Amino acid sequence: MKLDGVTAIITGGASGLGAATARKLAENGVKVGIFDLNEELGTAVAKEIGGAFAKVNVTSEAEVDAGFAAIREKLGQERILVNCAGTGKAGKTVSRDRETGEIKHYPLADYEMIIQINLIGTFRCIAKSAAGMLTLDPIDGERGAIINTASVAAEDGQVGQAAYASSKGGVVGMTLPVARDLAQELIRVNTILPGIFDTPLLQRAPEKVKAALAAQVPNPSRLGQPEEYASLALEMIRNGYFNGEDVRLDGAIRMAPR
């Protein structure tokens, strides 16, 4: 896909993987729109790269519709969608308090929230974006490209990751059928499964914790950098034969149970 002058929308684009991807695409001539809940950061990144920002909660169909409309009015119909919006909340399916013996299960409201954001929110944005892409004429045999963000937890879910892993497993599971759904419309769909990345969430952890996590990565033995995610996303968008794939980006790590 030729990038110069086309429009992209990145969900969760105010920080971390999304912000790095926004910068990478802008460097390659793409007009970038950002969806995020963090208005301050999102506006700042959009200003930095000459793009546009819309405050969007991906669990709200009305906000997603309004966000797409606002970005398209400013930058035009997108040919690229990168889904980076996501969250997680660790907790075992059931747990027992060692002191009191009290047994609790994982809060179902939290499980539903994670599914709503990570899985349904991703599909919602795919469907809305792809519908818009269908209004475009193909360029060099393509109407658009969509990148989703899963996690190595989709395949190597650890203790306490049932909600997160199942949401990301759902993203992996829908990649191929959605790619097949959109094939005749000349829209490609791929998913990245990041390993342990140095994102704002992880940056709040103590240095000892981050060092221990980095040591688990076989090669290179360090945390992944958001720019490395952005580089793979860029290649998936550029390469017209890249379609229907779920690709781990993890330094060869395979997560242990704990």
N, C-alpha and C positions, 0 to 999 in steps of 0.2 A: 504494500500500500504506500502510495506517495503521501507524505505527511504535510508538506508545506501548504499552509492555508486552510487545512481542514480543522474541524472543531472536535474537541474531546470533552467529556464530562467525567470527573473522577469523584466518586463518593468517598467520604472520609479523607478528603484531600487537603485538610488543614494541617496535618502533621504526619510524621512517621512515613510509612510506605507510600501513602497517597500523596503527600507533599513532595517526596522525592520524585515520584512519577510525574507529577504536575510540572516540576522544574525540568525534568528530562524531556518531556514532550514539547514544552515551550522552547527549549533550546533547539529543537528540530523543526521549528516553524509552525507548531500546532497552536491554535487558539484554545485555551483551556478554561473550562468552567468547573468550579468546585462546589460540591455539596458537603456540608458539615454542620454539626450542631454548635461548634465553637465559632461564633461570629467574629470575634476579635482576631483569632489566628487565621481563619479562612479569608477574611478580608485582607489581611496583611500579605498572605501568600499570593492571592489574586492580584493585588497591586504590584507586588514584586515582579510577577511574570507577565503583566499586561493582560490578565484574564478577567474573569467575572466570578462572583461568589453568590450563592443562594443558601440561606439557612434551611436545612432540610433534615427531617427525621425520617429515615427510610422505612419506618414502621407505619407511617401515615400516608395513605394513598393521595390525600388532598395536598399534602406538602410536597410529595414527589412530583405530582402533576404540575403544581405551581412552580417548583424548581426547574423542571424541564422547560416550561414555558418561558420563564424569566431568562434562562441562559440562552435559549434559542433566539429570543428576541434580540439579545445583545450580540451573540456570536454566530448565529445560524444553526441549522440542524446538525447535530453531531454525527460523525461517522465512527467515533471511537467512544467506548464506555469502559472504564476501569472501576471495578467494584472493590473498594478497600474498607468501606465502613464495616465495623464489627466490634464485638465485645466478648467478654468471658467472665464467668464467676465460678471459681473452683468450689468443689464440695462433693463428698462421697454420696453415693446413692442412699445409703443409710449409715449412720454412725452411732456409736455408743459413748456416752460420757464416762470416762474411766473412774471418776470420783463418785458420781451419783448413780451410774448405771442407766441413766435416761437414754432412750433410743429416739433418734430423730431421723426423718428422711429429708432428702434434698427438697427445698421449697419448690413446688410446682410452678408458682408464679415466676420464679427466677428462670426455671427451665423454659417456660413459654416465652419469656422476654428474650432469651438468647436465641431461640429458634426464630422468633419474629425479626430480630435484627440481622443475624448472620445468614439465615437461609431464606426466609420469606422476603426480607428486605432486598436481598441480592436478586431473587427472581423477579420481584416487583420492578426493580430498575431495569433488568434485562428486558422484560416484556414491554415496558413503556418506551425504552430507547429503541428497541428493534422495530417497534411499530412506526416510530419516526423515521428510522433509516429506510424503511420500505418506500417512503415518499421520494427518495433520492434516486437519481440516475447512477448506474454503475460507473466507476472510474477504473480503468484497467481491469475490468472484470470483477470489481468488488463494490459492495455498498457500505460495508462496515466491518468492524472487528470489536469483539467484546472480551475483556479479561476479567476473570473473577479471582478472588483471594480465598483460598481454603487454609490449610495448615497441615503440617506433618501429623498433628494430632488426629486428623481424619483417618490415618492408618496406624498410628502408634499411640493412641490415647492412653494417657497415664492415669494413675489413681486420682480421683477427684475431678476428672475431665469428662465425665459422661455427657453433660449438657453441651459443652463446647465441642467435643469430638463429634457428637452426633450432628450438630449444626454444620460443621465443616465437612463431615462425611456426606451430608446431603448436597452440599455445593459440588463436591467431586462427582457424586452420583448423577447429578443433572447435566453435567458438562456435555457428555456425548449426545444424549437425546436432544438437548437444546441445539447443539451444533447440527444435528441431523434435521431438526425442525426448520432451521434457518438456512440450510444449505442451498435450496433452490432459490432463495432470495439473496444469495451471494453475501451472506454475513457469517463470519467465522467466530467461533467461541473456544476459548482456552482458559485453563485455570492454573494458578501457581500455588504450590503448597510450601510456604516458607517454613524454615526451621526456627532456630532461636535468633531473633533479630534484635538489634539495638534500637528499639523504638521508645517513644516517650514512656510507655507503660513500664518497660524494663529498666529504663534509666533511673527510676525512683528506687530501685532495689539497691541494697548495700553493695559496695565494691566486691566484697568477698563472695557474695551470692553470684554476681555477674561473672567473676573469675571462675567459679566452680562450674557454671553453666558452659562457659567458653571451653573449658578443659574437656567437656564431654564430646565436643565436635572433633571427629577424626582428622580432617584436613580441609581447610586450614583451621587450626584450633583457636577459634575466636568467634565472636558473635558476628552474625551477618549484618551488613550495612544496608540501609534503605536504598542507597544508590544501586546496589547489586540487584535488588528486586526490580527497580526501575529499568535497569539495563535489559533484564529478561523480558519485562513487559513490552519494552520498545521492540525487541526482536520478534516477539509474538505478533505484534501489530504490523511490522514491516514485511514479514515473511509470509507471502500469500499461500504457502503450502502448509503452514502451521495451523492445524484445525482439529478440534475435538480431543485435545490433549490435556492431561493433568500432570504437571511437572513439578517434582520436588526440587527445592532450592535450599540445601541444608548442610552442605559440607560433609555429606555421607553419614550424618547422625541417624541412629535408630533409637527412639526414645525407650528407655527402660521403664518398667512398671511404675517406679517412683523416681 
